[in-house]
Amino acid sequence: MAPPQPLRLRHLHLPSLHPHYVPYTLASRVQEHLRREHLAFKDAAAHQDGGVSSRPPSPPPPALISFTPSPIFTLGRRQTAPLTRGELARLTAPLEIAPPPPFAGLRGAPAPTAAPALAPAPAQAQAQAQAHVPSQARARTAGQGTLPAPPSHPHPRVLASPRGGLTTYHGPGQVVLWPVIDLRAVGPEAAAAAAARLSCCAPAGLRGGGGGLTVRTYARLLETTTAAVLGRAFGLEAVTTEDPGVWVVRQPLLQRRQQQQLQQEGAGAEAEIGEAGSKELAKIAALGVHLRRHITALGTALNVALPGTDSRGDGGGNGSGDERTNPWSRFVACGLAGKGVTSVAGELARRARKHGPAAAAAATATVNAAGDLFRGGVELLDEMLLRQQRFGAEEARTREQAVADAWAEEFARGIGLEHDGRGSGAVERVGTEEVLGLMERLVRSAQEQGGKQAGHDEEGEGGADAAEHLGEELEYLDSIRRLLGVGA
């Protein structure tokens, strides 16, 4: 008899390439499908316990859905007051999404190099972007316009979400990570492993006893997984607070200016600054969890390379306050007034600027078409990703996918899954063809059922427009197949 296969985390990455990002409703359909598989197994096991002779099927493996969504604002359950016409119009106004710098991890692309000391002219920048795209990608996009692609101007969606909390944003430059696991199915050894990883920051009362994880321990696991990836892959120090999500500690704008003045006066960087030197937090990842009979949904959203804000109005090399290009300027993220929002690329560029003029030039020299994303920080991000060979960044199509692969490995360890010693990793990457086929089957099923929504409702007049959602999903699937050259 062949030995049993080790339990592995199935990672389904829903592909996207600018300007074709994953409709949030389509990702929700995939999530609901995986949850129903877990619930069906629970029902079958319950029938067997009740005396039914049929043997229940094997339990579904733990899964992770990752994707970069088209622009959307989601409203949590604490958002009890309906949006006013003005608020809705502000959120759904056209948002300029600039094409991201080509990811150097693309197969056949050259390794990233430092940004030039001066920003290149538009024509030169376009030629450089073209040179960074593999020849096969250029061939696929022939006849579709000159690379890089122009900015897109979608109208963001506004959807109600079953998570807690208030309003947040998801969109290009971000990776959304939704684990689908049975918290009760995490065995004693795996639960102990998870508890050990949480011991530094979670009181004993938050940890699951024996087998399984509590919802609070699971939420903390999502946070510590994200913080670990930020530390391991990018050298960023991330923290958790009483507010949900993952944060980075920043030096406030006033302190930076005072330090610069003191340095100019010869006082040095070690001079006392007083109360103005209190630390400032910026949110780099959001958190939201929903359970149904201990089966998880939603998860975390990590800002990889998108505009950000400072609580004091300082873009800090991470973005601007222009609502045309910066979605965070349209609302108070998660209702946390006075807190900034940042991204991995923004923090890397920010950190590089602190290490002298040469690093500053490399980190901030080139700005994308929207003026809100420092290419130097993105190139630093790419370089660090490609150093993580075990994450398979060289096989990813986008930097968001590479970050998702790193997160999947870290999360697998967090729930007690390890390499089996026979060459099999703790994560099984589901192929793009299989992922696209699943999404197409789910969309066809929804069409047959009259366009039933996947657990979300659209905010605004007329409620959910299921036909419009299905149309967007079908258009995305057709476009992404053509762009990736994947046959139907």
TAMO-V356051 format. One record per pair of residues at least 24 apart in sequence whose C-alpha atoms are under 8 Angstrom apart, sorted by sequence separation. I is the first residue (numbers start at 0). J is the second residue. D is the distance in Angstrom with one decimal. If there is no record, write none. Layout:
BEGIN
I:J:D
I:J:D
END
This chain:
BEGIN
108:132:6.1
186:210:4.7
187:211:6.9
251:275:7.9
317:341:6.7
108:133:5.2
185:210:6.0
186:211:5.9
251:276:6.9
317:342:7.5
348:373:7.0
107:133:5.4
184:210:7.5
185:211:4.6
197:223:7.6
250:276:7.4
251:277:7.3
310:336:7.9
311:337:7.5
101:128:6.6
105:132:7.7
106:133:6.9
107:134:7.8
183:210:6.9
184:211:6.0
185:212:6.9
193:220:7.6
250:277:7.8
251:278:6.3
310:337:4.8
317:344:7.8
345:372:7.5
348:375:6.4
349:376:7.9
442:469:7.0
100:128:6.9
103:131:6.9
105:133:7.1
183:211:4.4
250:278:5.7
251:279:5.5
281:309:7.2
310:338:4.8
311:339:8.0
317:345:4.6
345:373:7.1
348:376:4.2
33:62:7.9
102:131:8.0
182:211:5.3
183:212:6.6
249:278:6.0
250:279:6.0
281:310:7.9
309:338:7.0
310:339:4.4
316:345:6.4
317:346:7.5
344:373:7.5
347:376:5.2
348:377:7.9
101:131:6.4
182:212:5.3
248:278:6.5
249:279:4.9
309:339:4.2
310:340:8.0
315:345:8.0
346:376:7.5
347:377:8.0
442:472:7.5
101:132:6.4
182:213:7.2
248:279:5.8
249:280:5.8
308:339:5.2
309:340:6.4
317:348:7.9
345:376:6.1
348:379:7.8
442:473:7.5
182:214:8.0
248:280:4.8
249:281:6.9
307:339:7.4
308:340:5.1
309:341:7.8
316:348:6.9
317:349:7.8
344:376:4.6
345:377:7.9
347:379:6.8
247:280:5.7
248:281:6.5
307:340:5.0
308:341:6.4
316:349:6.4
344:377:5.0
347:380:7.1
30:64:7.2
246:280:6.1
247:281:5.4
307:341:4.6
315:349:6.7
439:473:8.0
182:217:8.0
246:281:5.5
247:282:6.5
306:341:7.2
307:342:6.7
344:379:7.5
246:282:4.4
247:283:6.8
305:341:8.0
306:342:7.5
344:380:6.0
245:282:6.0
246:283:5.4
305:342:6.4
343:380:7.3
439:476:7.4
26:64:7.9
244:282:7.2
245:283:5.9
246:284:7.0
304:342:5.6
307:345:7.6
244:283:7.8
245:284:5.0
302:341:7.0
303:342:5.2
304:343:6.2
305:344:7.8
306:345:7.9
26:66:7.7
244:284:5.5
245:285:6.6
302:342:4.6
303:343:4.9
304:344:5.1
305:345:7.8
244:285:4.5
245:286:8.0
301:342:7.7
302:343:6.4
303:344:6.2
304:345:6.9
435:476:7.3
243:285:7.1
244:286:4.9
243:286:6.0
21:66:6.7
23:68:5.8
324:369:6.7
21:67:6.1
22:68:5.7
23:69:6.9
325:371:7.9
20:67:6.2
21:68:4.5
22:69:5.5
316:363:7.2
324:371:7.5
20:68:5.2
21:69:5.6
23:71:7.6
20:69:4.7
98:147:6.9
19:69:7.6
98:148:6.1
9:60:6.9
11:62:7.4
13:64:7.3
15:66:7.6
98:149:6.6
8:60:6.6
9:61:6.3
10:62:5.8
11:63:6.1
12:64:5.8
13:65:6.2
14:66:6.7
15:67:6.7
97:149:6.9
98:150:5.8
318:370:7.6
319:371:6.1
7:60:6.8
8:61:5.2
9:62:4.6
10:63:4.8
11:64:4.9
12:65:4.8
13:66:5.1
14:67:7.8
97:150:4.2
98:151:7.9
318:371:4.3
432:485:6.9
6:60:6.8
7:61:7.2
8:62:5.3
9:63:6.1
10:64:6.1
11:65:6.4
12:66:5.9
13:67:7.8
96:150:5.3
97:151:6.6
317:371:6.5
318:372:6.3
8:63:7.0
10:65:7.5
95:150:6.2
96:151:5.2
244:299:7.8
316:371:7.8
317:372:6.3
95:151:5.8
96:152:6.2
282:338:7.3
316:372:7.6
317:373:6.9
94:151:7.9
95:152:4.6
96:153:7.8
281:338:5.9
282:339:6.1
283:340:6.1
316:373:6.6
94:152:5.1
95:153:7.1
280:338:6.3
281:339:4.4
282:340:4.7
283:341:5.1
93:152:5.3
94:153:5.7
225:284:7.8
252:311:7.2
279:338:7.8
280:339:6.7
281:340:5.0
282:341:5.9
283:342:5.4
93:153:5.4
94:154:6.2
281:341:5.9
283:343:7.3
93:154:4.5
94:155:7.0
252:313:7.0
92:154:5.6
93:155:7.0
91:154:5.2
92:155:7.1
91:155:4.9
222:286:7.6
90:155:6.9
91:156:6.3
221:286:7.8
306:371:5.6
91:157:7.3
305:371:7.6
306:372:6.2
90:157:7.6
305:372:6.4
218:286:7.8
304:372:7.1
87:157:7.9
218:288:7.1
99:172:7.8
304:377:6.8
96:171:7.5
225:301:7.8
221:298:7.1
222:299:7.9
221:299:6.9
18:98:7.3
17:98:6.1
17:99:7.6
70:153:7.4
72:155:6.9
74:157:7.5
76:159:7.8
70:154:7.5
71:155:4.8
72:156:6.1
73:157:5.8
74:158:6.2
75:159:6.3
76:160:7.0
70:155:4.8
71:156:4.5
72:157:4.8
73:158:4.9
74:159:4.7
75:160:5.3
76:161:6.3
69:155:7.6
70:156:6.6
71:157:5.7
72:158:6.4
73:159:5.6
74:160:5.6
75:161:6.3
76:162:6.2
77:163:6.1
78:164:7.1
71:158:7.4
73:160:5.9
75:162:5.3
76:163:5.0
77:164:5.1
78:165:5.0
75:163:4.9
76:164:6.0
77:165:5.4
78:166:7.1
75:164:4.7
76:165:6.8
74:164:7.7
75:165:4.6
74:165:5.5
75:166:6.1
74:166:4.5
73:166:5.6
74:167:6.8
72:166:6.6
73:167:5.6
72:167:5.6
73:168:6.4
303:398:7.9
72:168:4.5
73:169:7.8
303:399:6.6
71:168:5.9
72:169:6.3
70:168:7.4
71:169:5.4
70:169:5.8
71:170:6.3
303:402:8.0
69:169:7.5
70:170:4.2
68:169:6.4
69:170:5.1
70:171:6.8
68:170:4.9
69:171:6.3
67:170:6.3
68:171:6.2
67:171:5.8
67:172:7.1
68:173:7.8
67:173:5.8
68:174:7.8
67:174:5.0
68:175:7.6
66:174:5.6
67:175:6.1
65:174:6.6
66:175:5.4
65:175:5.5
66:176:7.0
183:293:6.5
233:343:7.9
64:175:8.0
65:176:4.6
182:293:5.5
235:346:7.9
64:176:5.9
65:177:6.3
181:293:5.7
182:294:6.4
63:176:6.8
64:177:5.0
181:294:4.6
182:295:7.3
63:177:5.6
64:178:6.2
180:294:5.7
181:295:6.5
229:343:7.9
233:347:8.0
63:178:4.2
64:179:7.7
179:294:6.6
180:295:5.6
62:178:5.7
63:179:6.0
179:295:5.1
61:178:7.5
62:179:5.1
178:295:6.7
179:296:5.8
61:179:6.1
62:180:6.3
178:296:6.6
61:180:4.8
177:296:6.3
178:297:7.0
60:180:7.7
61:181:7.4
177:297:4.8
178:298:6.4
176:297:7.5
177:298:4.6
176:298:5.8
177:299:6.6
164:287:7.7
175:298:7.7
176:299:5.3
163:287:6.5
175:299:6.0
176:300:6.0
162:287:5.4
163:288:7.4
175:300:4.2
176:301:7.9
162:288:5.6
174:300:5.7
175:301:6.4
162:289:5.5
173:300:6.7
174:301:5.4
161:289:6.5
173:301:5.7
174:302:6.6
173:302:4.5
174:303:6.8
172:302:6.5
173:303:5.1
17:148:7.8
169:300:7.5
172:303:5.5
173:304:6.6
18:150:8.0
172:304:4.6
173:305:6.9
18:151:6.5
172:305:4.7
171:305:7.1
162:297:7.5
37:181:7.3
34:179:6.5
33:179:6.9
30:177:7.7
233:380:7.2
30:179:7.2
233:383:6.2
20:171:7.2
232:383:6.4
233:384:7.8
232:384:6.5
232:387:6.8
168:326:7.3
168:327:7.4
166:330:8.0
168:332:7.5
166:331:7.7
167:332:5.3
166:332:6.2
167:333:5.4
165:332:8.0
166:333:5.0
165:333:5.0
166:334:6.9
164:333:6.4
165:334:6.1
232:405:8.0
228:405:6.7
228:406:6.2
225:406:6.8
228:409:7.0
224:406:7.0
227:409:7.5
224:409:6.0
224:410:5.8
221:410:7.6
224:413:7.2
220:413:7.0
196:413:7.0
150:368:7.7
150:369:7.9
193:412:8.0
193:413:5.1
192:413:7.0
193:414:5.5
192:414:7.0
193:415:6.4
192:415:5.5
190:414:6.7
174:399:5.4
189:414:5.5
190:415:7.0
173:399:6.7
174:400:7.5
189:415:4.1
172:399:7.1
176:403:7.2
188:415:7.1
189:416:7.3
94:322:7.7
95:323:5.9
96:324:6.7
174:402:7.7
94:323:5.3
95:324:4.9
174:403:6.9
185:414:7.1
93:323:7.0
94:324:5.7
94:325:7.6
94:326:7.3
90:326:7.9
90:329:6.2
89:329:6.6
90:330:7.8
117:360:7.5
116:360:5.4
115:360:7.5
116:361:6.3
114:360:7.6
115:361:6.3
118:364:5.1
119:365:7.1
114:361:4.8
117:364:5.6
118:365:4.8
113:361:5.9
114:362:6.9
116:364:6.0
117:365:7.4
118:366:7.4
115:364:6.5
114:364:6.4
115:365:7.7
114:365:6.9
38:292:7.8
38:294:7.7
37:294:7.2
34:294:6.5
114:374:7.6
34:295:7.6
114:375:5.7
34:296:7.7
113:375:7.2
114:378:7.6
113:378:7.2
30:296:7.1
112:378:7.3
113:379:8.0
100:367:7.5
111:378:6.3
99:367:7.6
98:367:8.0
97:367:7.1
98:368:7.9
111:381:7.0
97:368:6.1
111:382:6.1
97:369:5.7
110:382:7.6
96:369:7.6
95:369:7.4
100:374:7.0
100:377:7.7
104:381:7.2
103:381:6.5
102:381:6.9
104:385:6.7
106:393:6.7
104:392:6.1
105:393:6.5
106:394:6.5
104:393:4.6
105:394:6.8
104:394:6.8
105:395:6.4
106:396:7.8
104:395:6.3
105:396:5.4
104:396:6.9
105:397:7.3
104:397:7.3
161:454:7.8
102:396:7.3
104:398:7.4
160:454:7.9
161:455:7.5
102:397:5.8
160:455:5.8
102:398:6.1
159:455:5.8
160:456:7.5
158:455:6.4
159:456:5.3
158:456:5.5
159:457:6.2
158:457:4.3
159:458:6.5
157:457:5.9
158:458:5.5
156:457:7.7
157:458:5.6
157:459:7.9
67:399:7.2
66:399:7.8
66:400:7.5
65:400:7.7
65:403:6.4
140:482:7.4
139:482:6.7
63:407:7.2
139:484:7.6
87:459:7.3
82:458:7.9
82:459:7.8
16:397:7.8
12:400:7.1
12:403:8.0
10:407:7.0
8:407:7.7
8:411:6.2
7:411:7.7
8:416:7.7
29:437:7.7
7:416:6.6
29:438:6.7
6:416:7.1
28:438:7.8
29:441:7.4
25:438:7.2
28:441:6.8
5:419:6.8
10:426:6.7
12:428:8.0
7:424:7.6
8:425:6.2
9:426:6.0
10:427:5.9
11:428:6.5
12:429:7.5
14:431:7.4
25:442:7.7
7:425:5.0
8:426:4.7
9:427:4.8
10:428:4.9
11:429:5.3
13:431:7.6
6:425:7.6
7:426:5.3
8:427:5.9
9:428:6.1
10:429:5.8
11:430:7.7
12:431:7.6
7:427:6.2
9:429:6.5
13:434:6.7
12:434:7.4
13:435:7.6
31:453:6.7
11:434:6.5
31:454:7.9
28:453:5.2
27:453:5.7
27:454:7.3
24:452:7.5
25:453:7.9
24:453:6.5
24:455:7.4
24:468:7.1
25:472:6.3
24:472:7.9
22:471:7.0
22:472:6.1
21:472:7.9
22:475:7.5
21:475:6.9
20:475:7.3
19:475:6.1
19:478:7.1
19:479:6.8
16:479:7.3
15:479:6.7
14:479:7.5
16:482:7.8
END
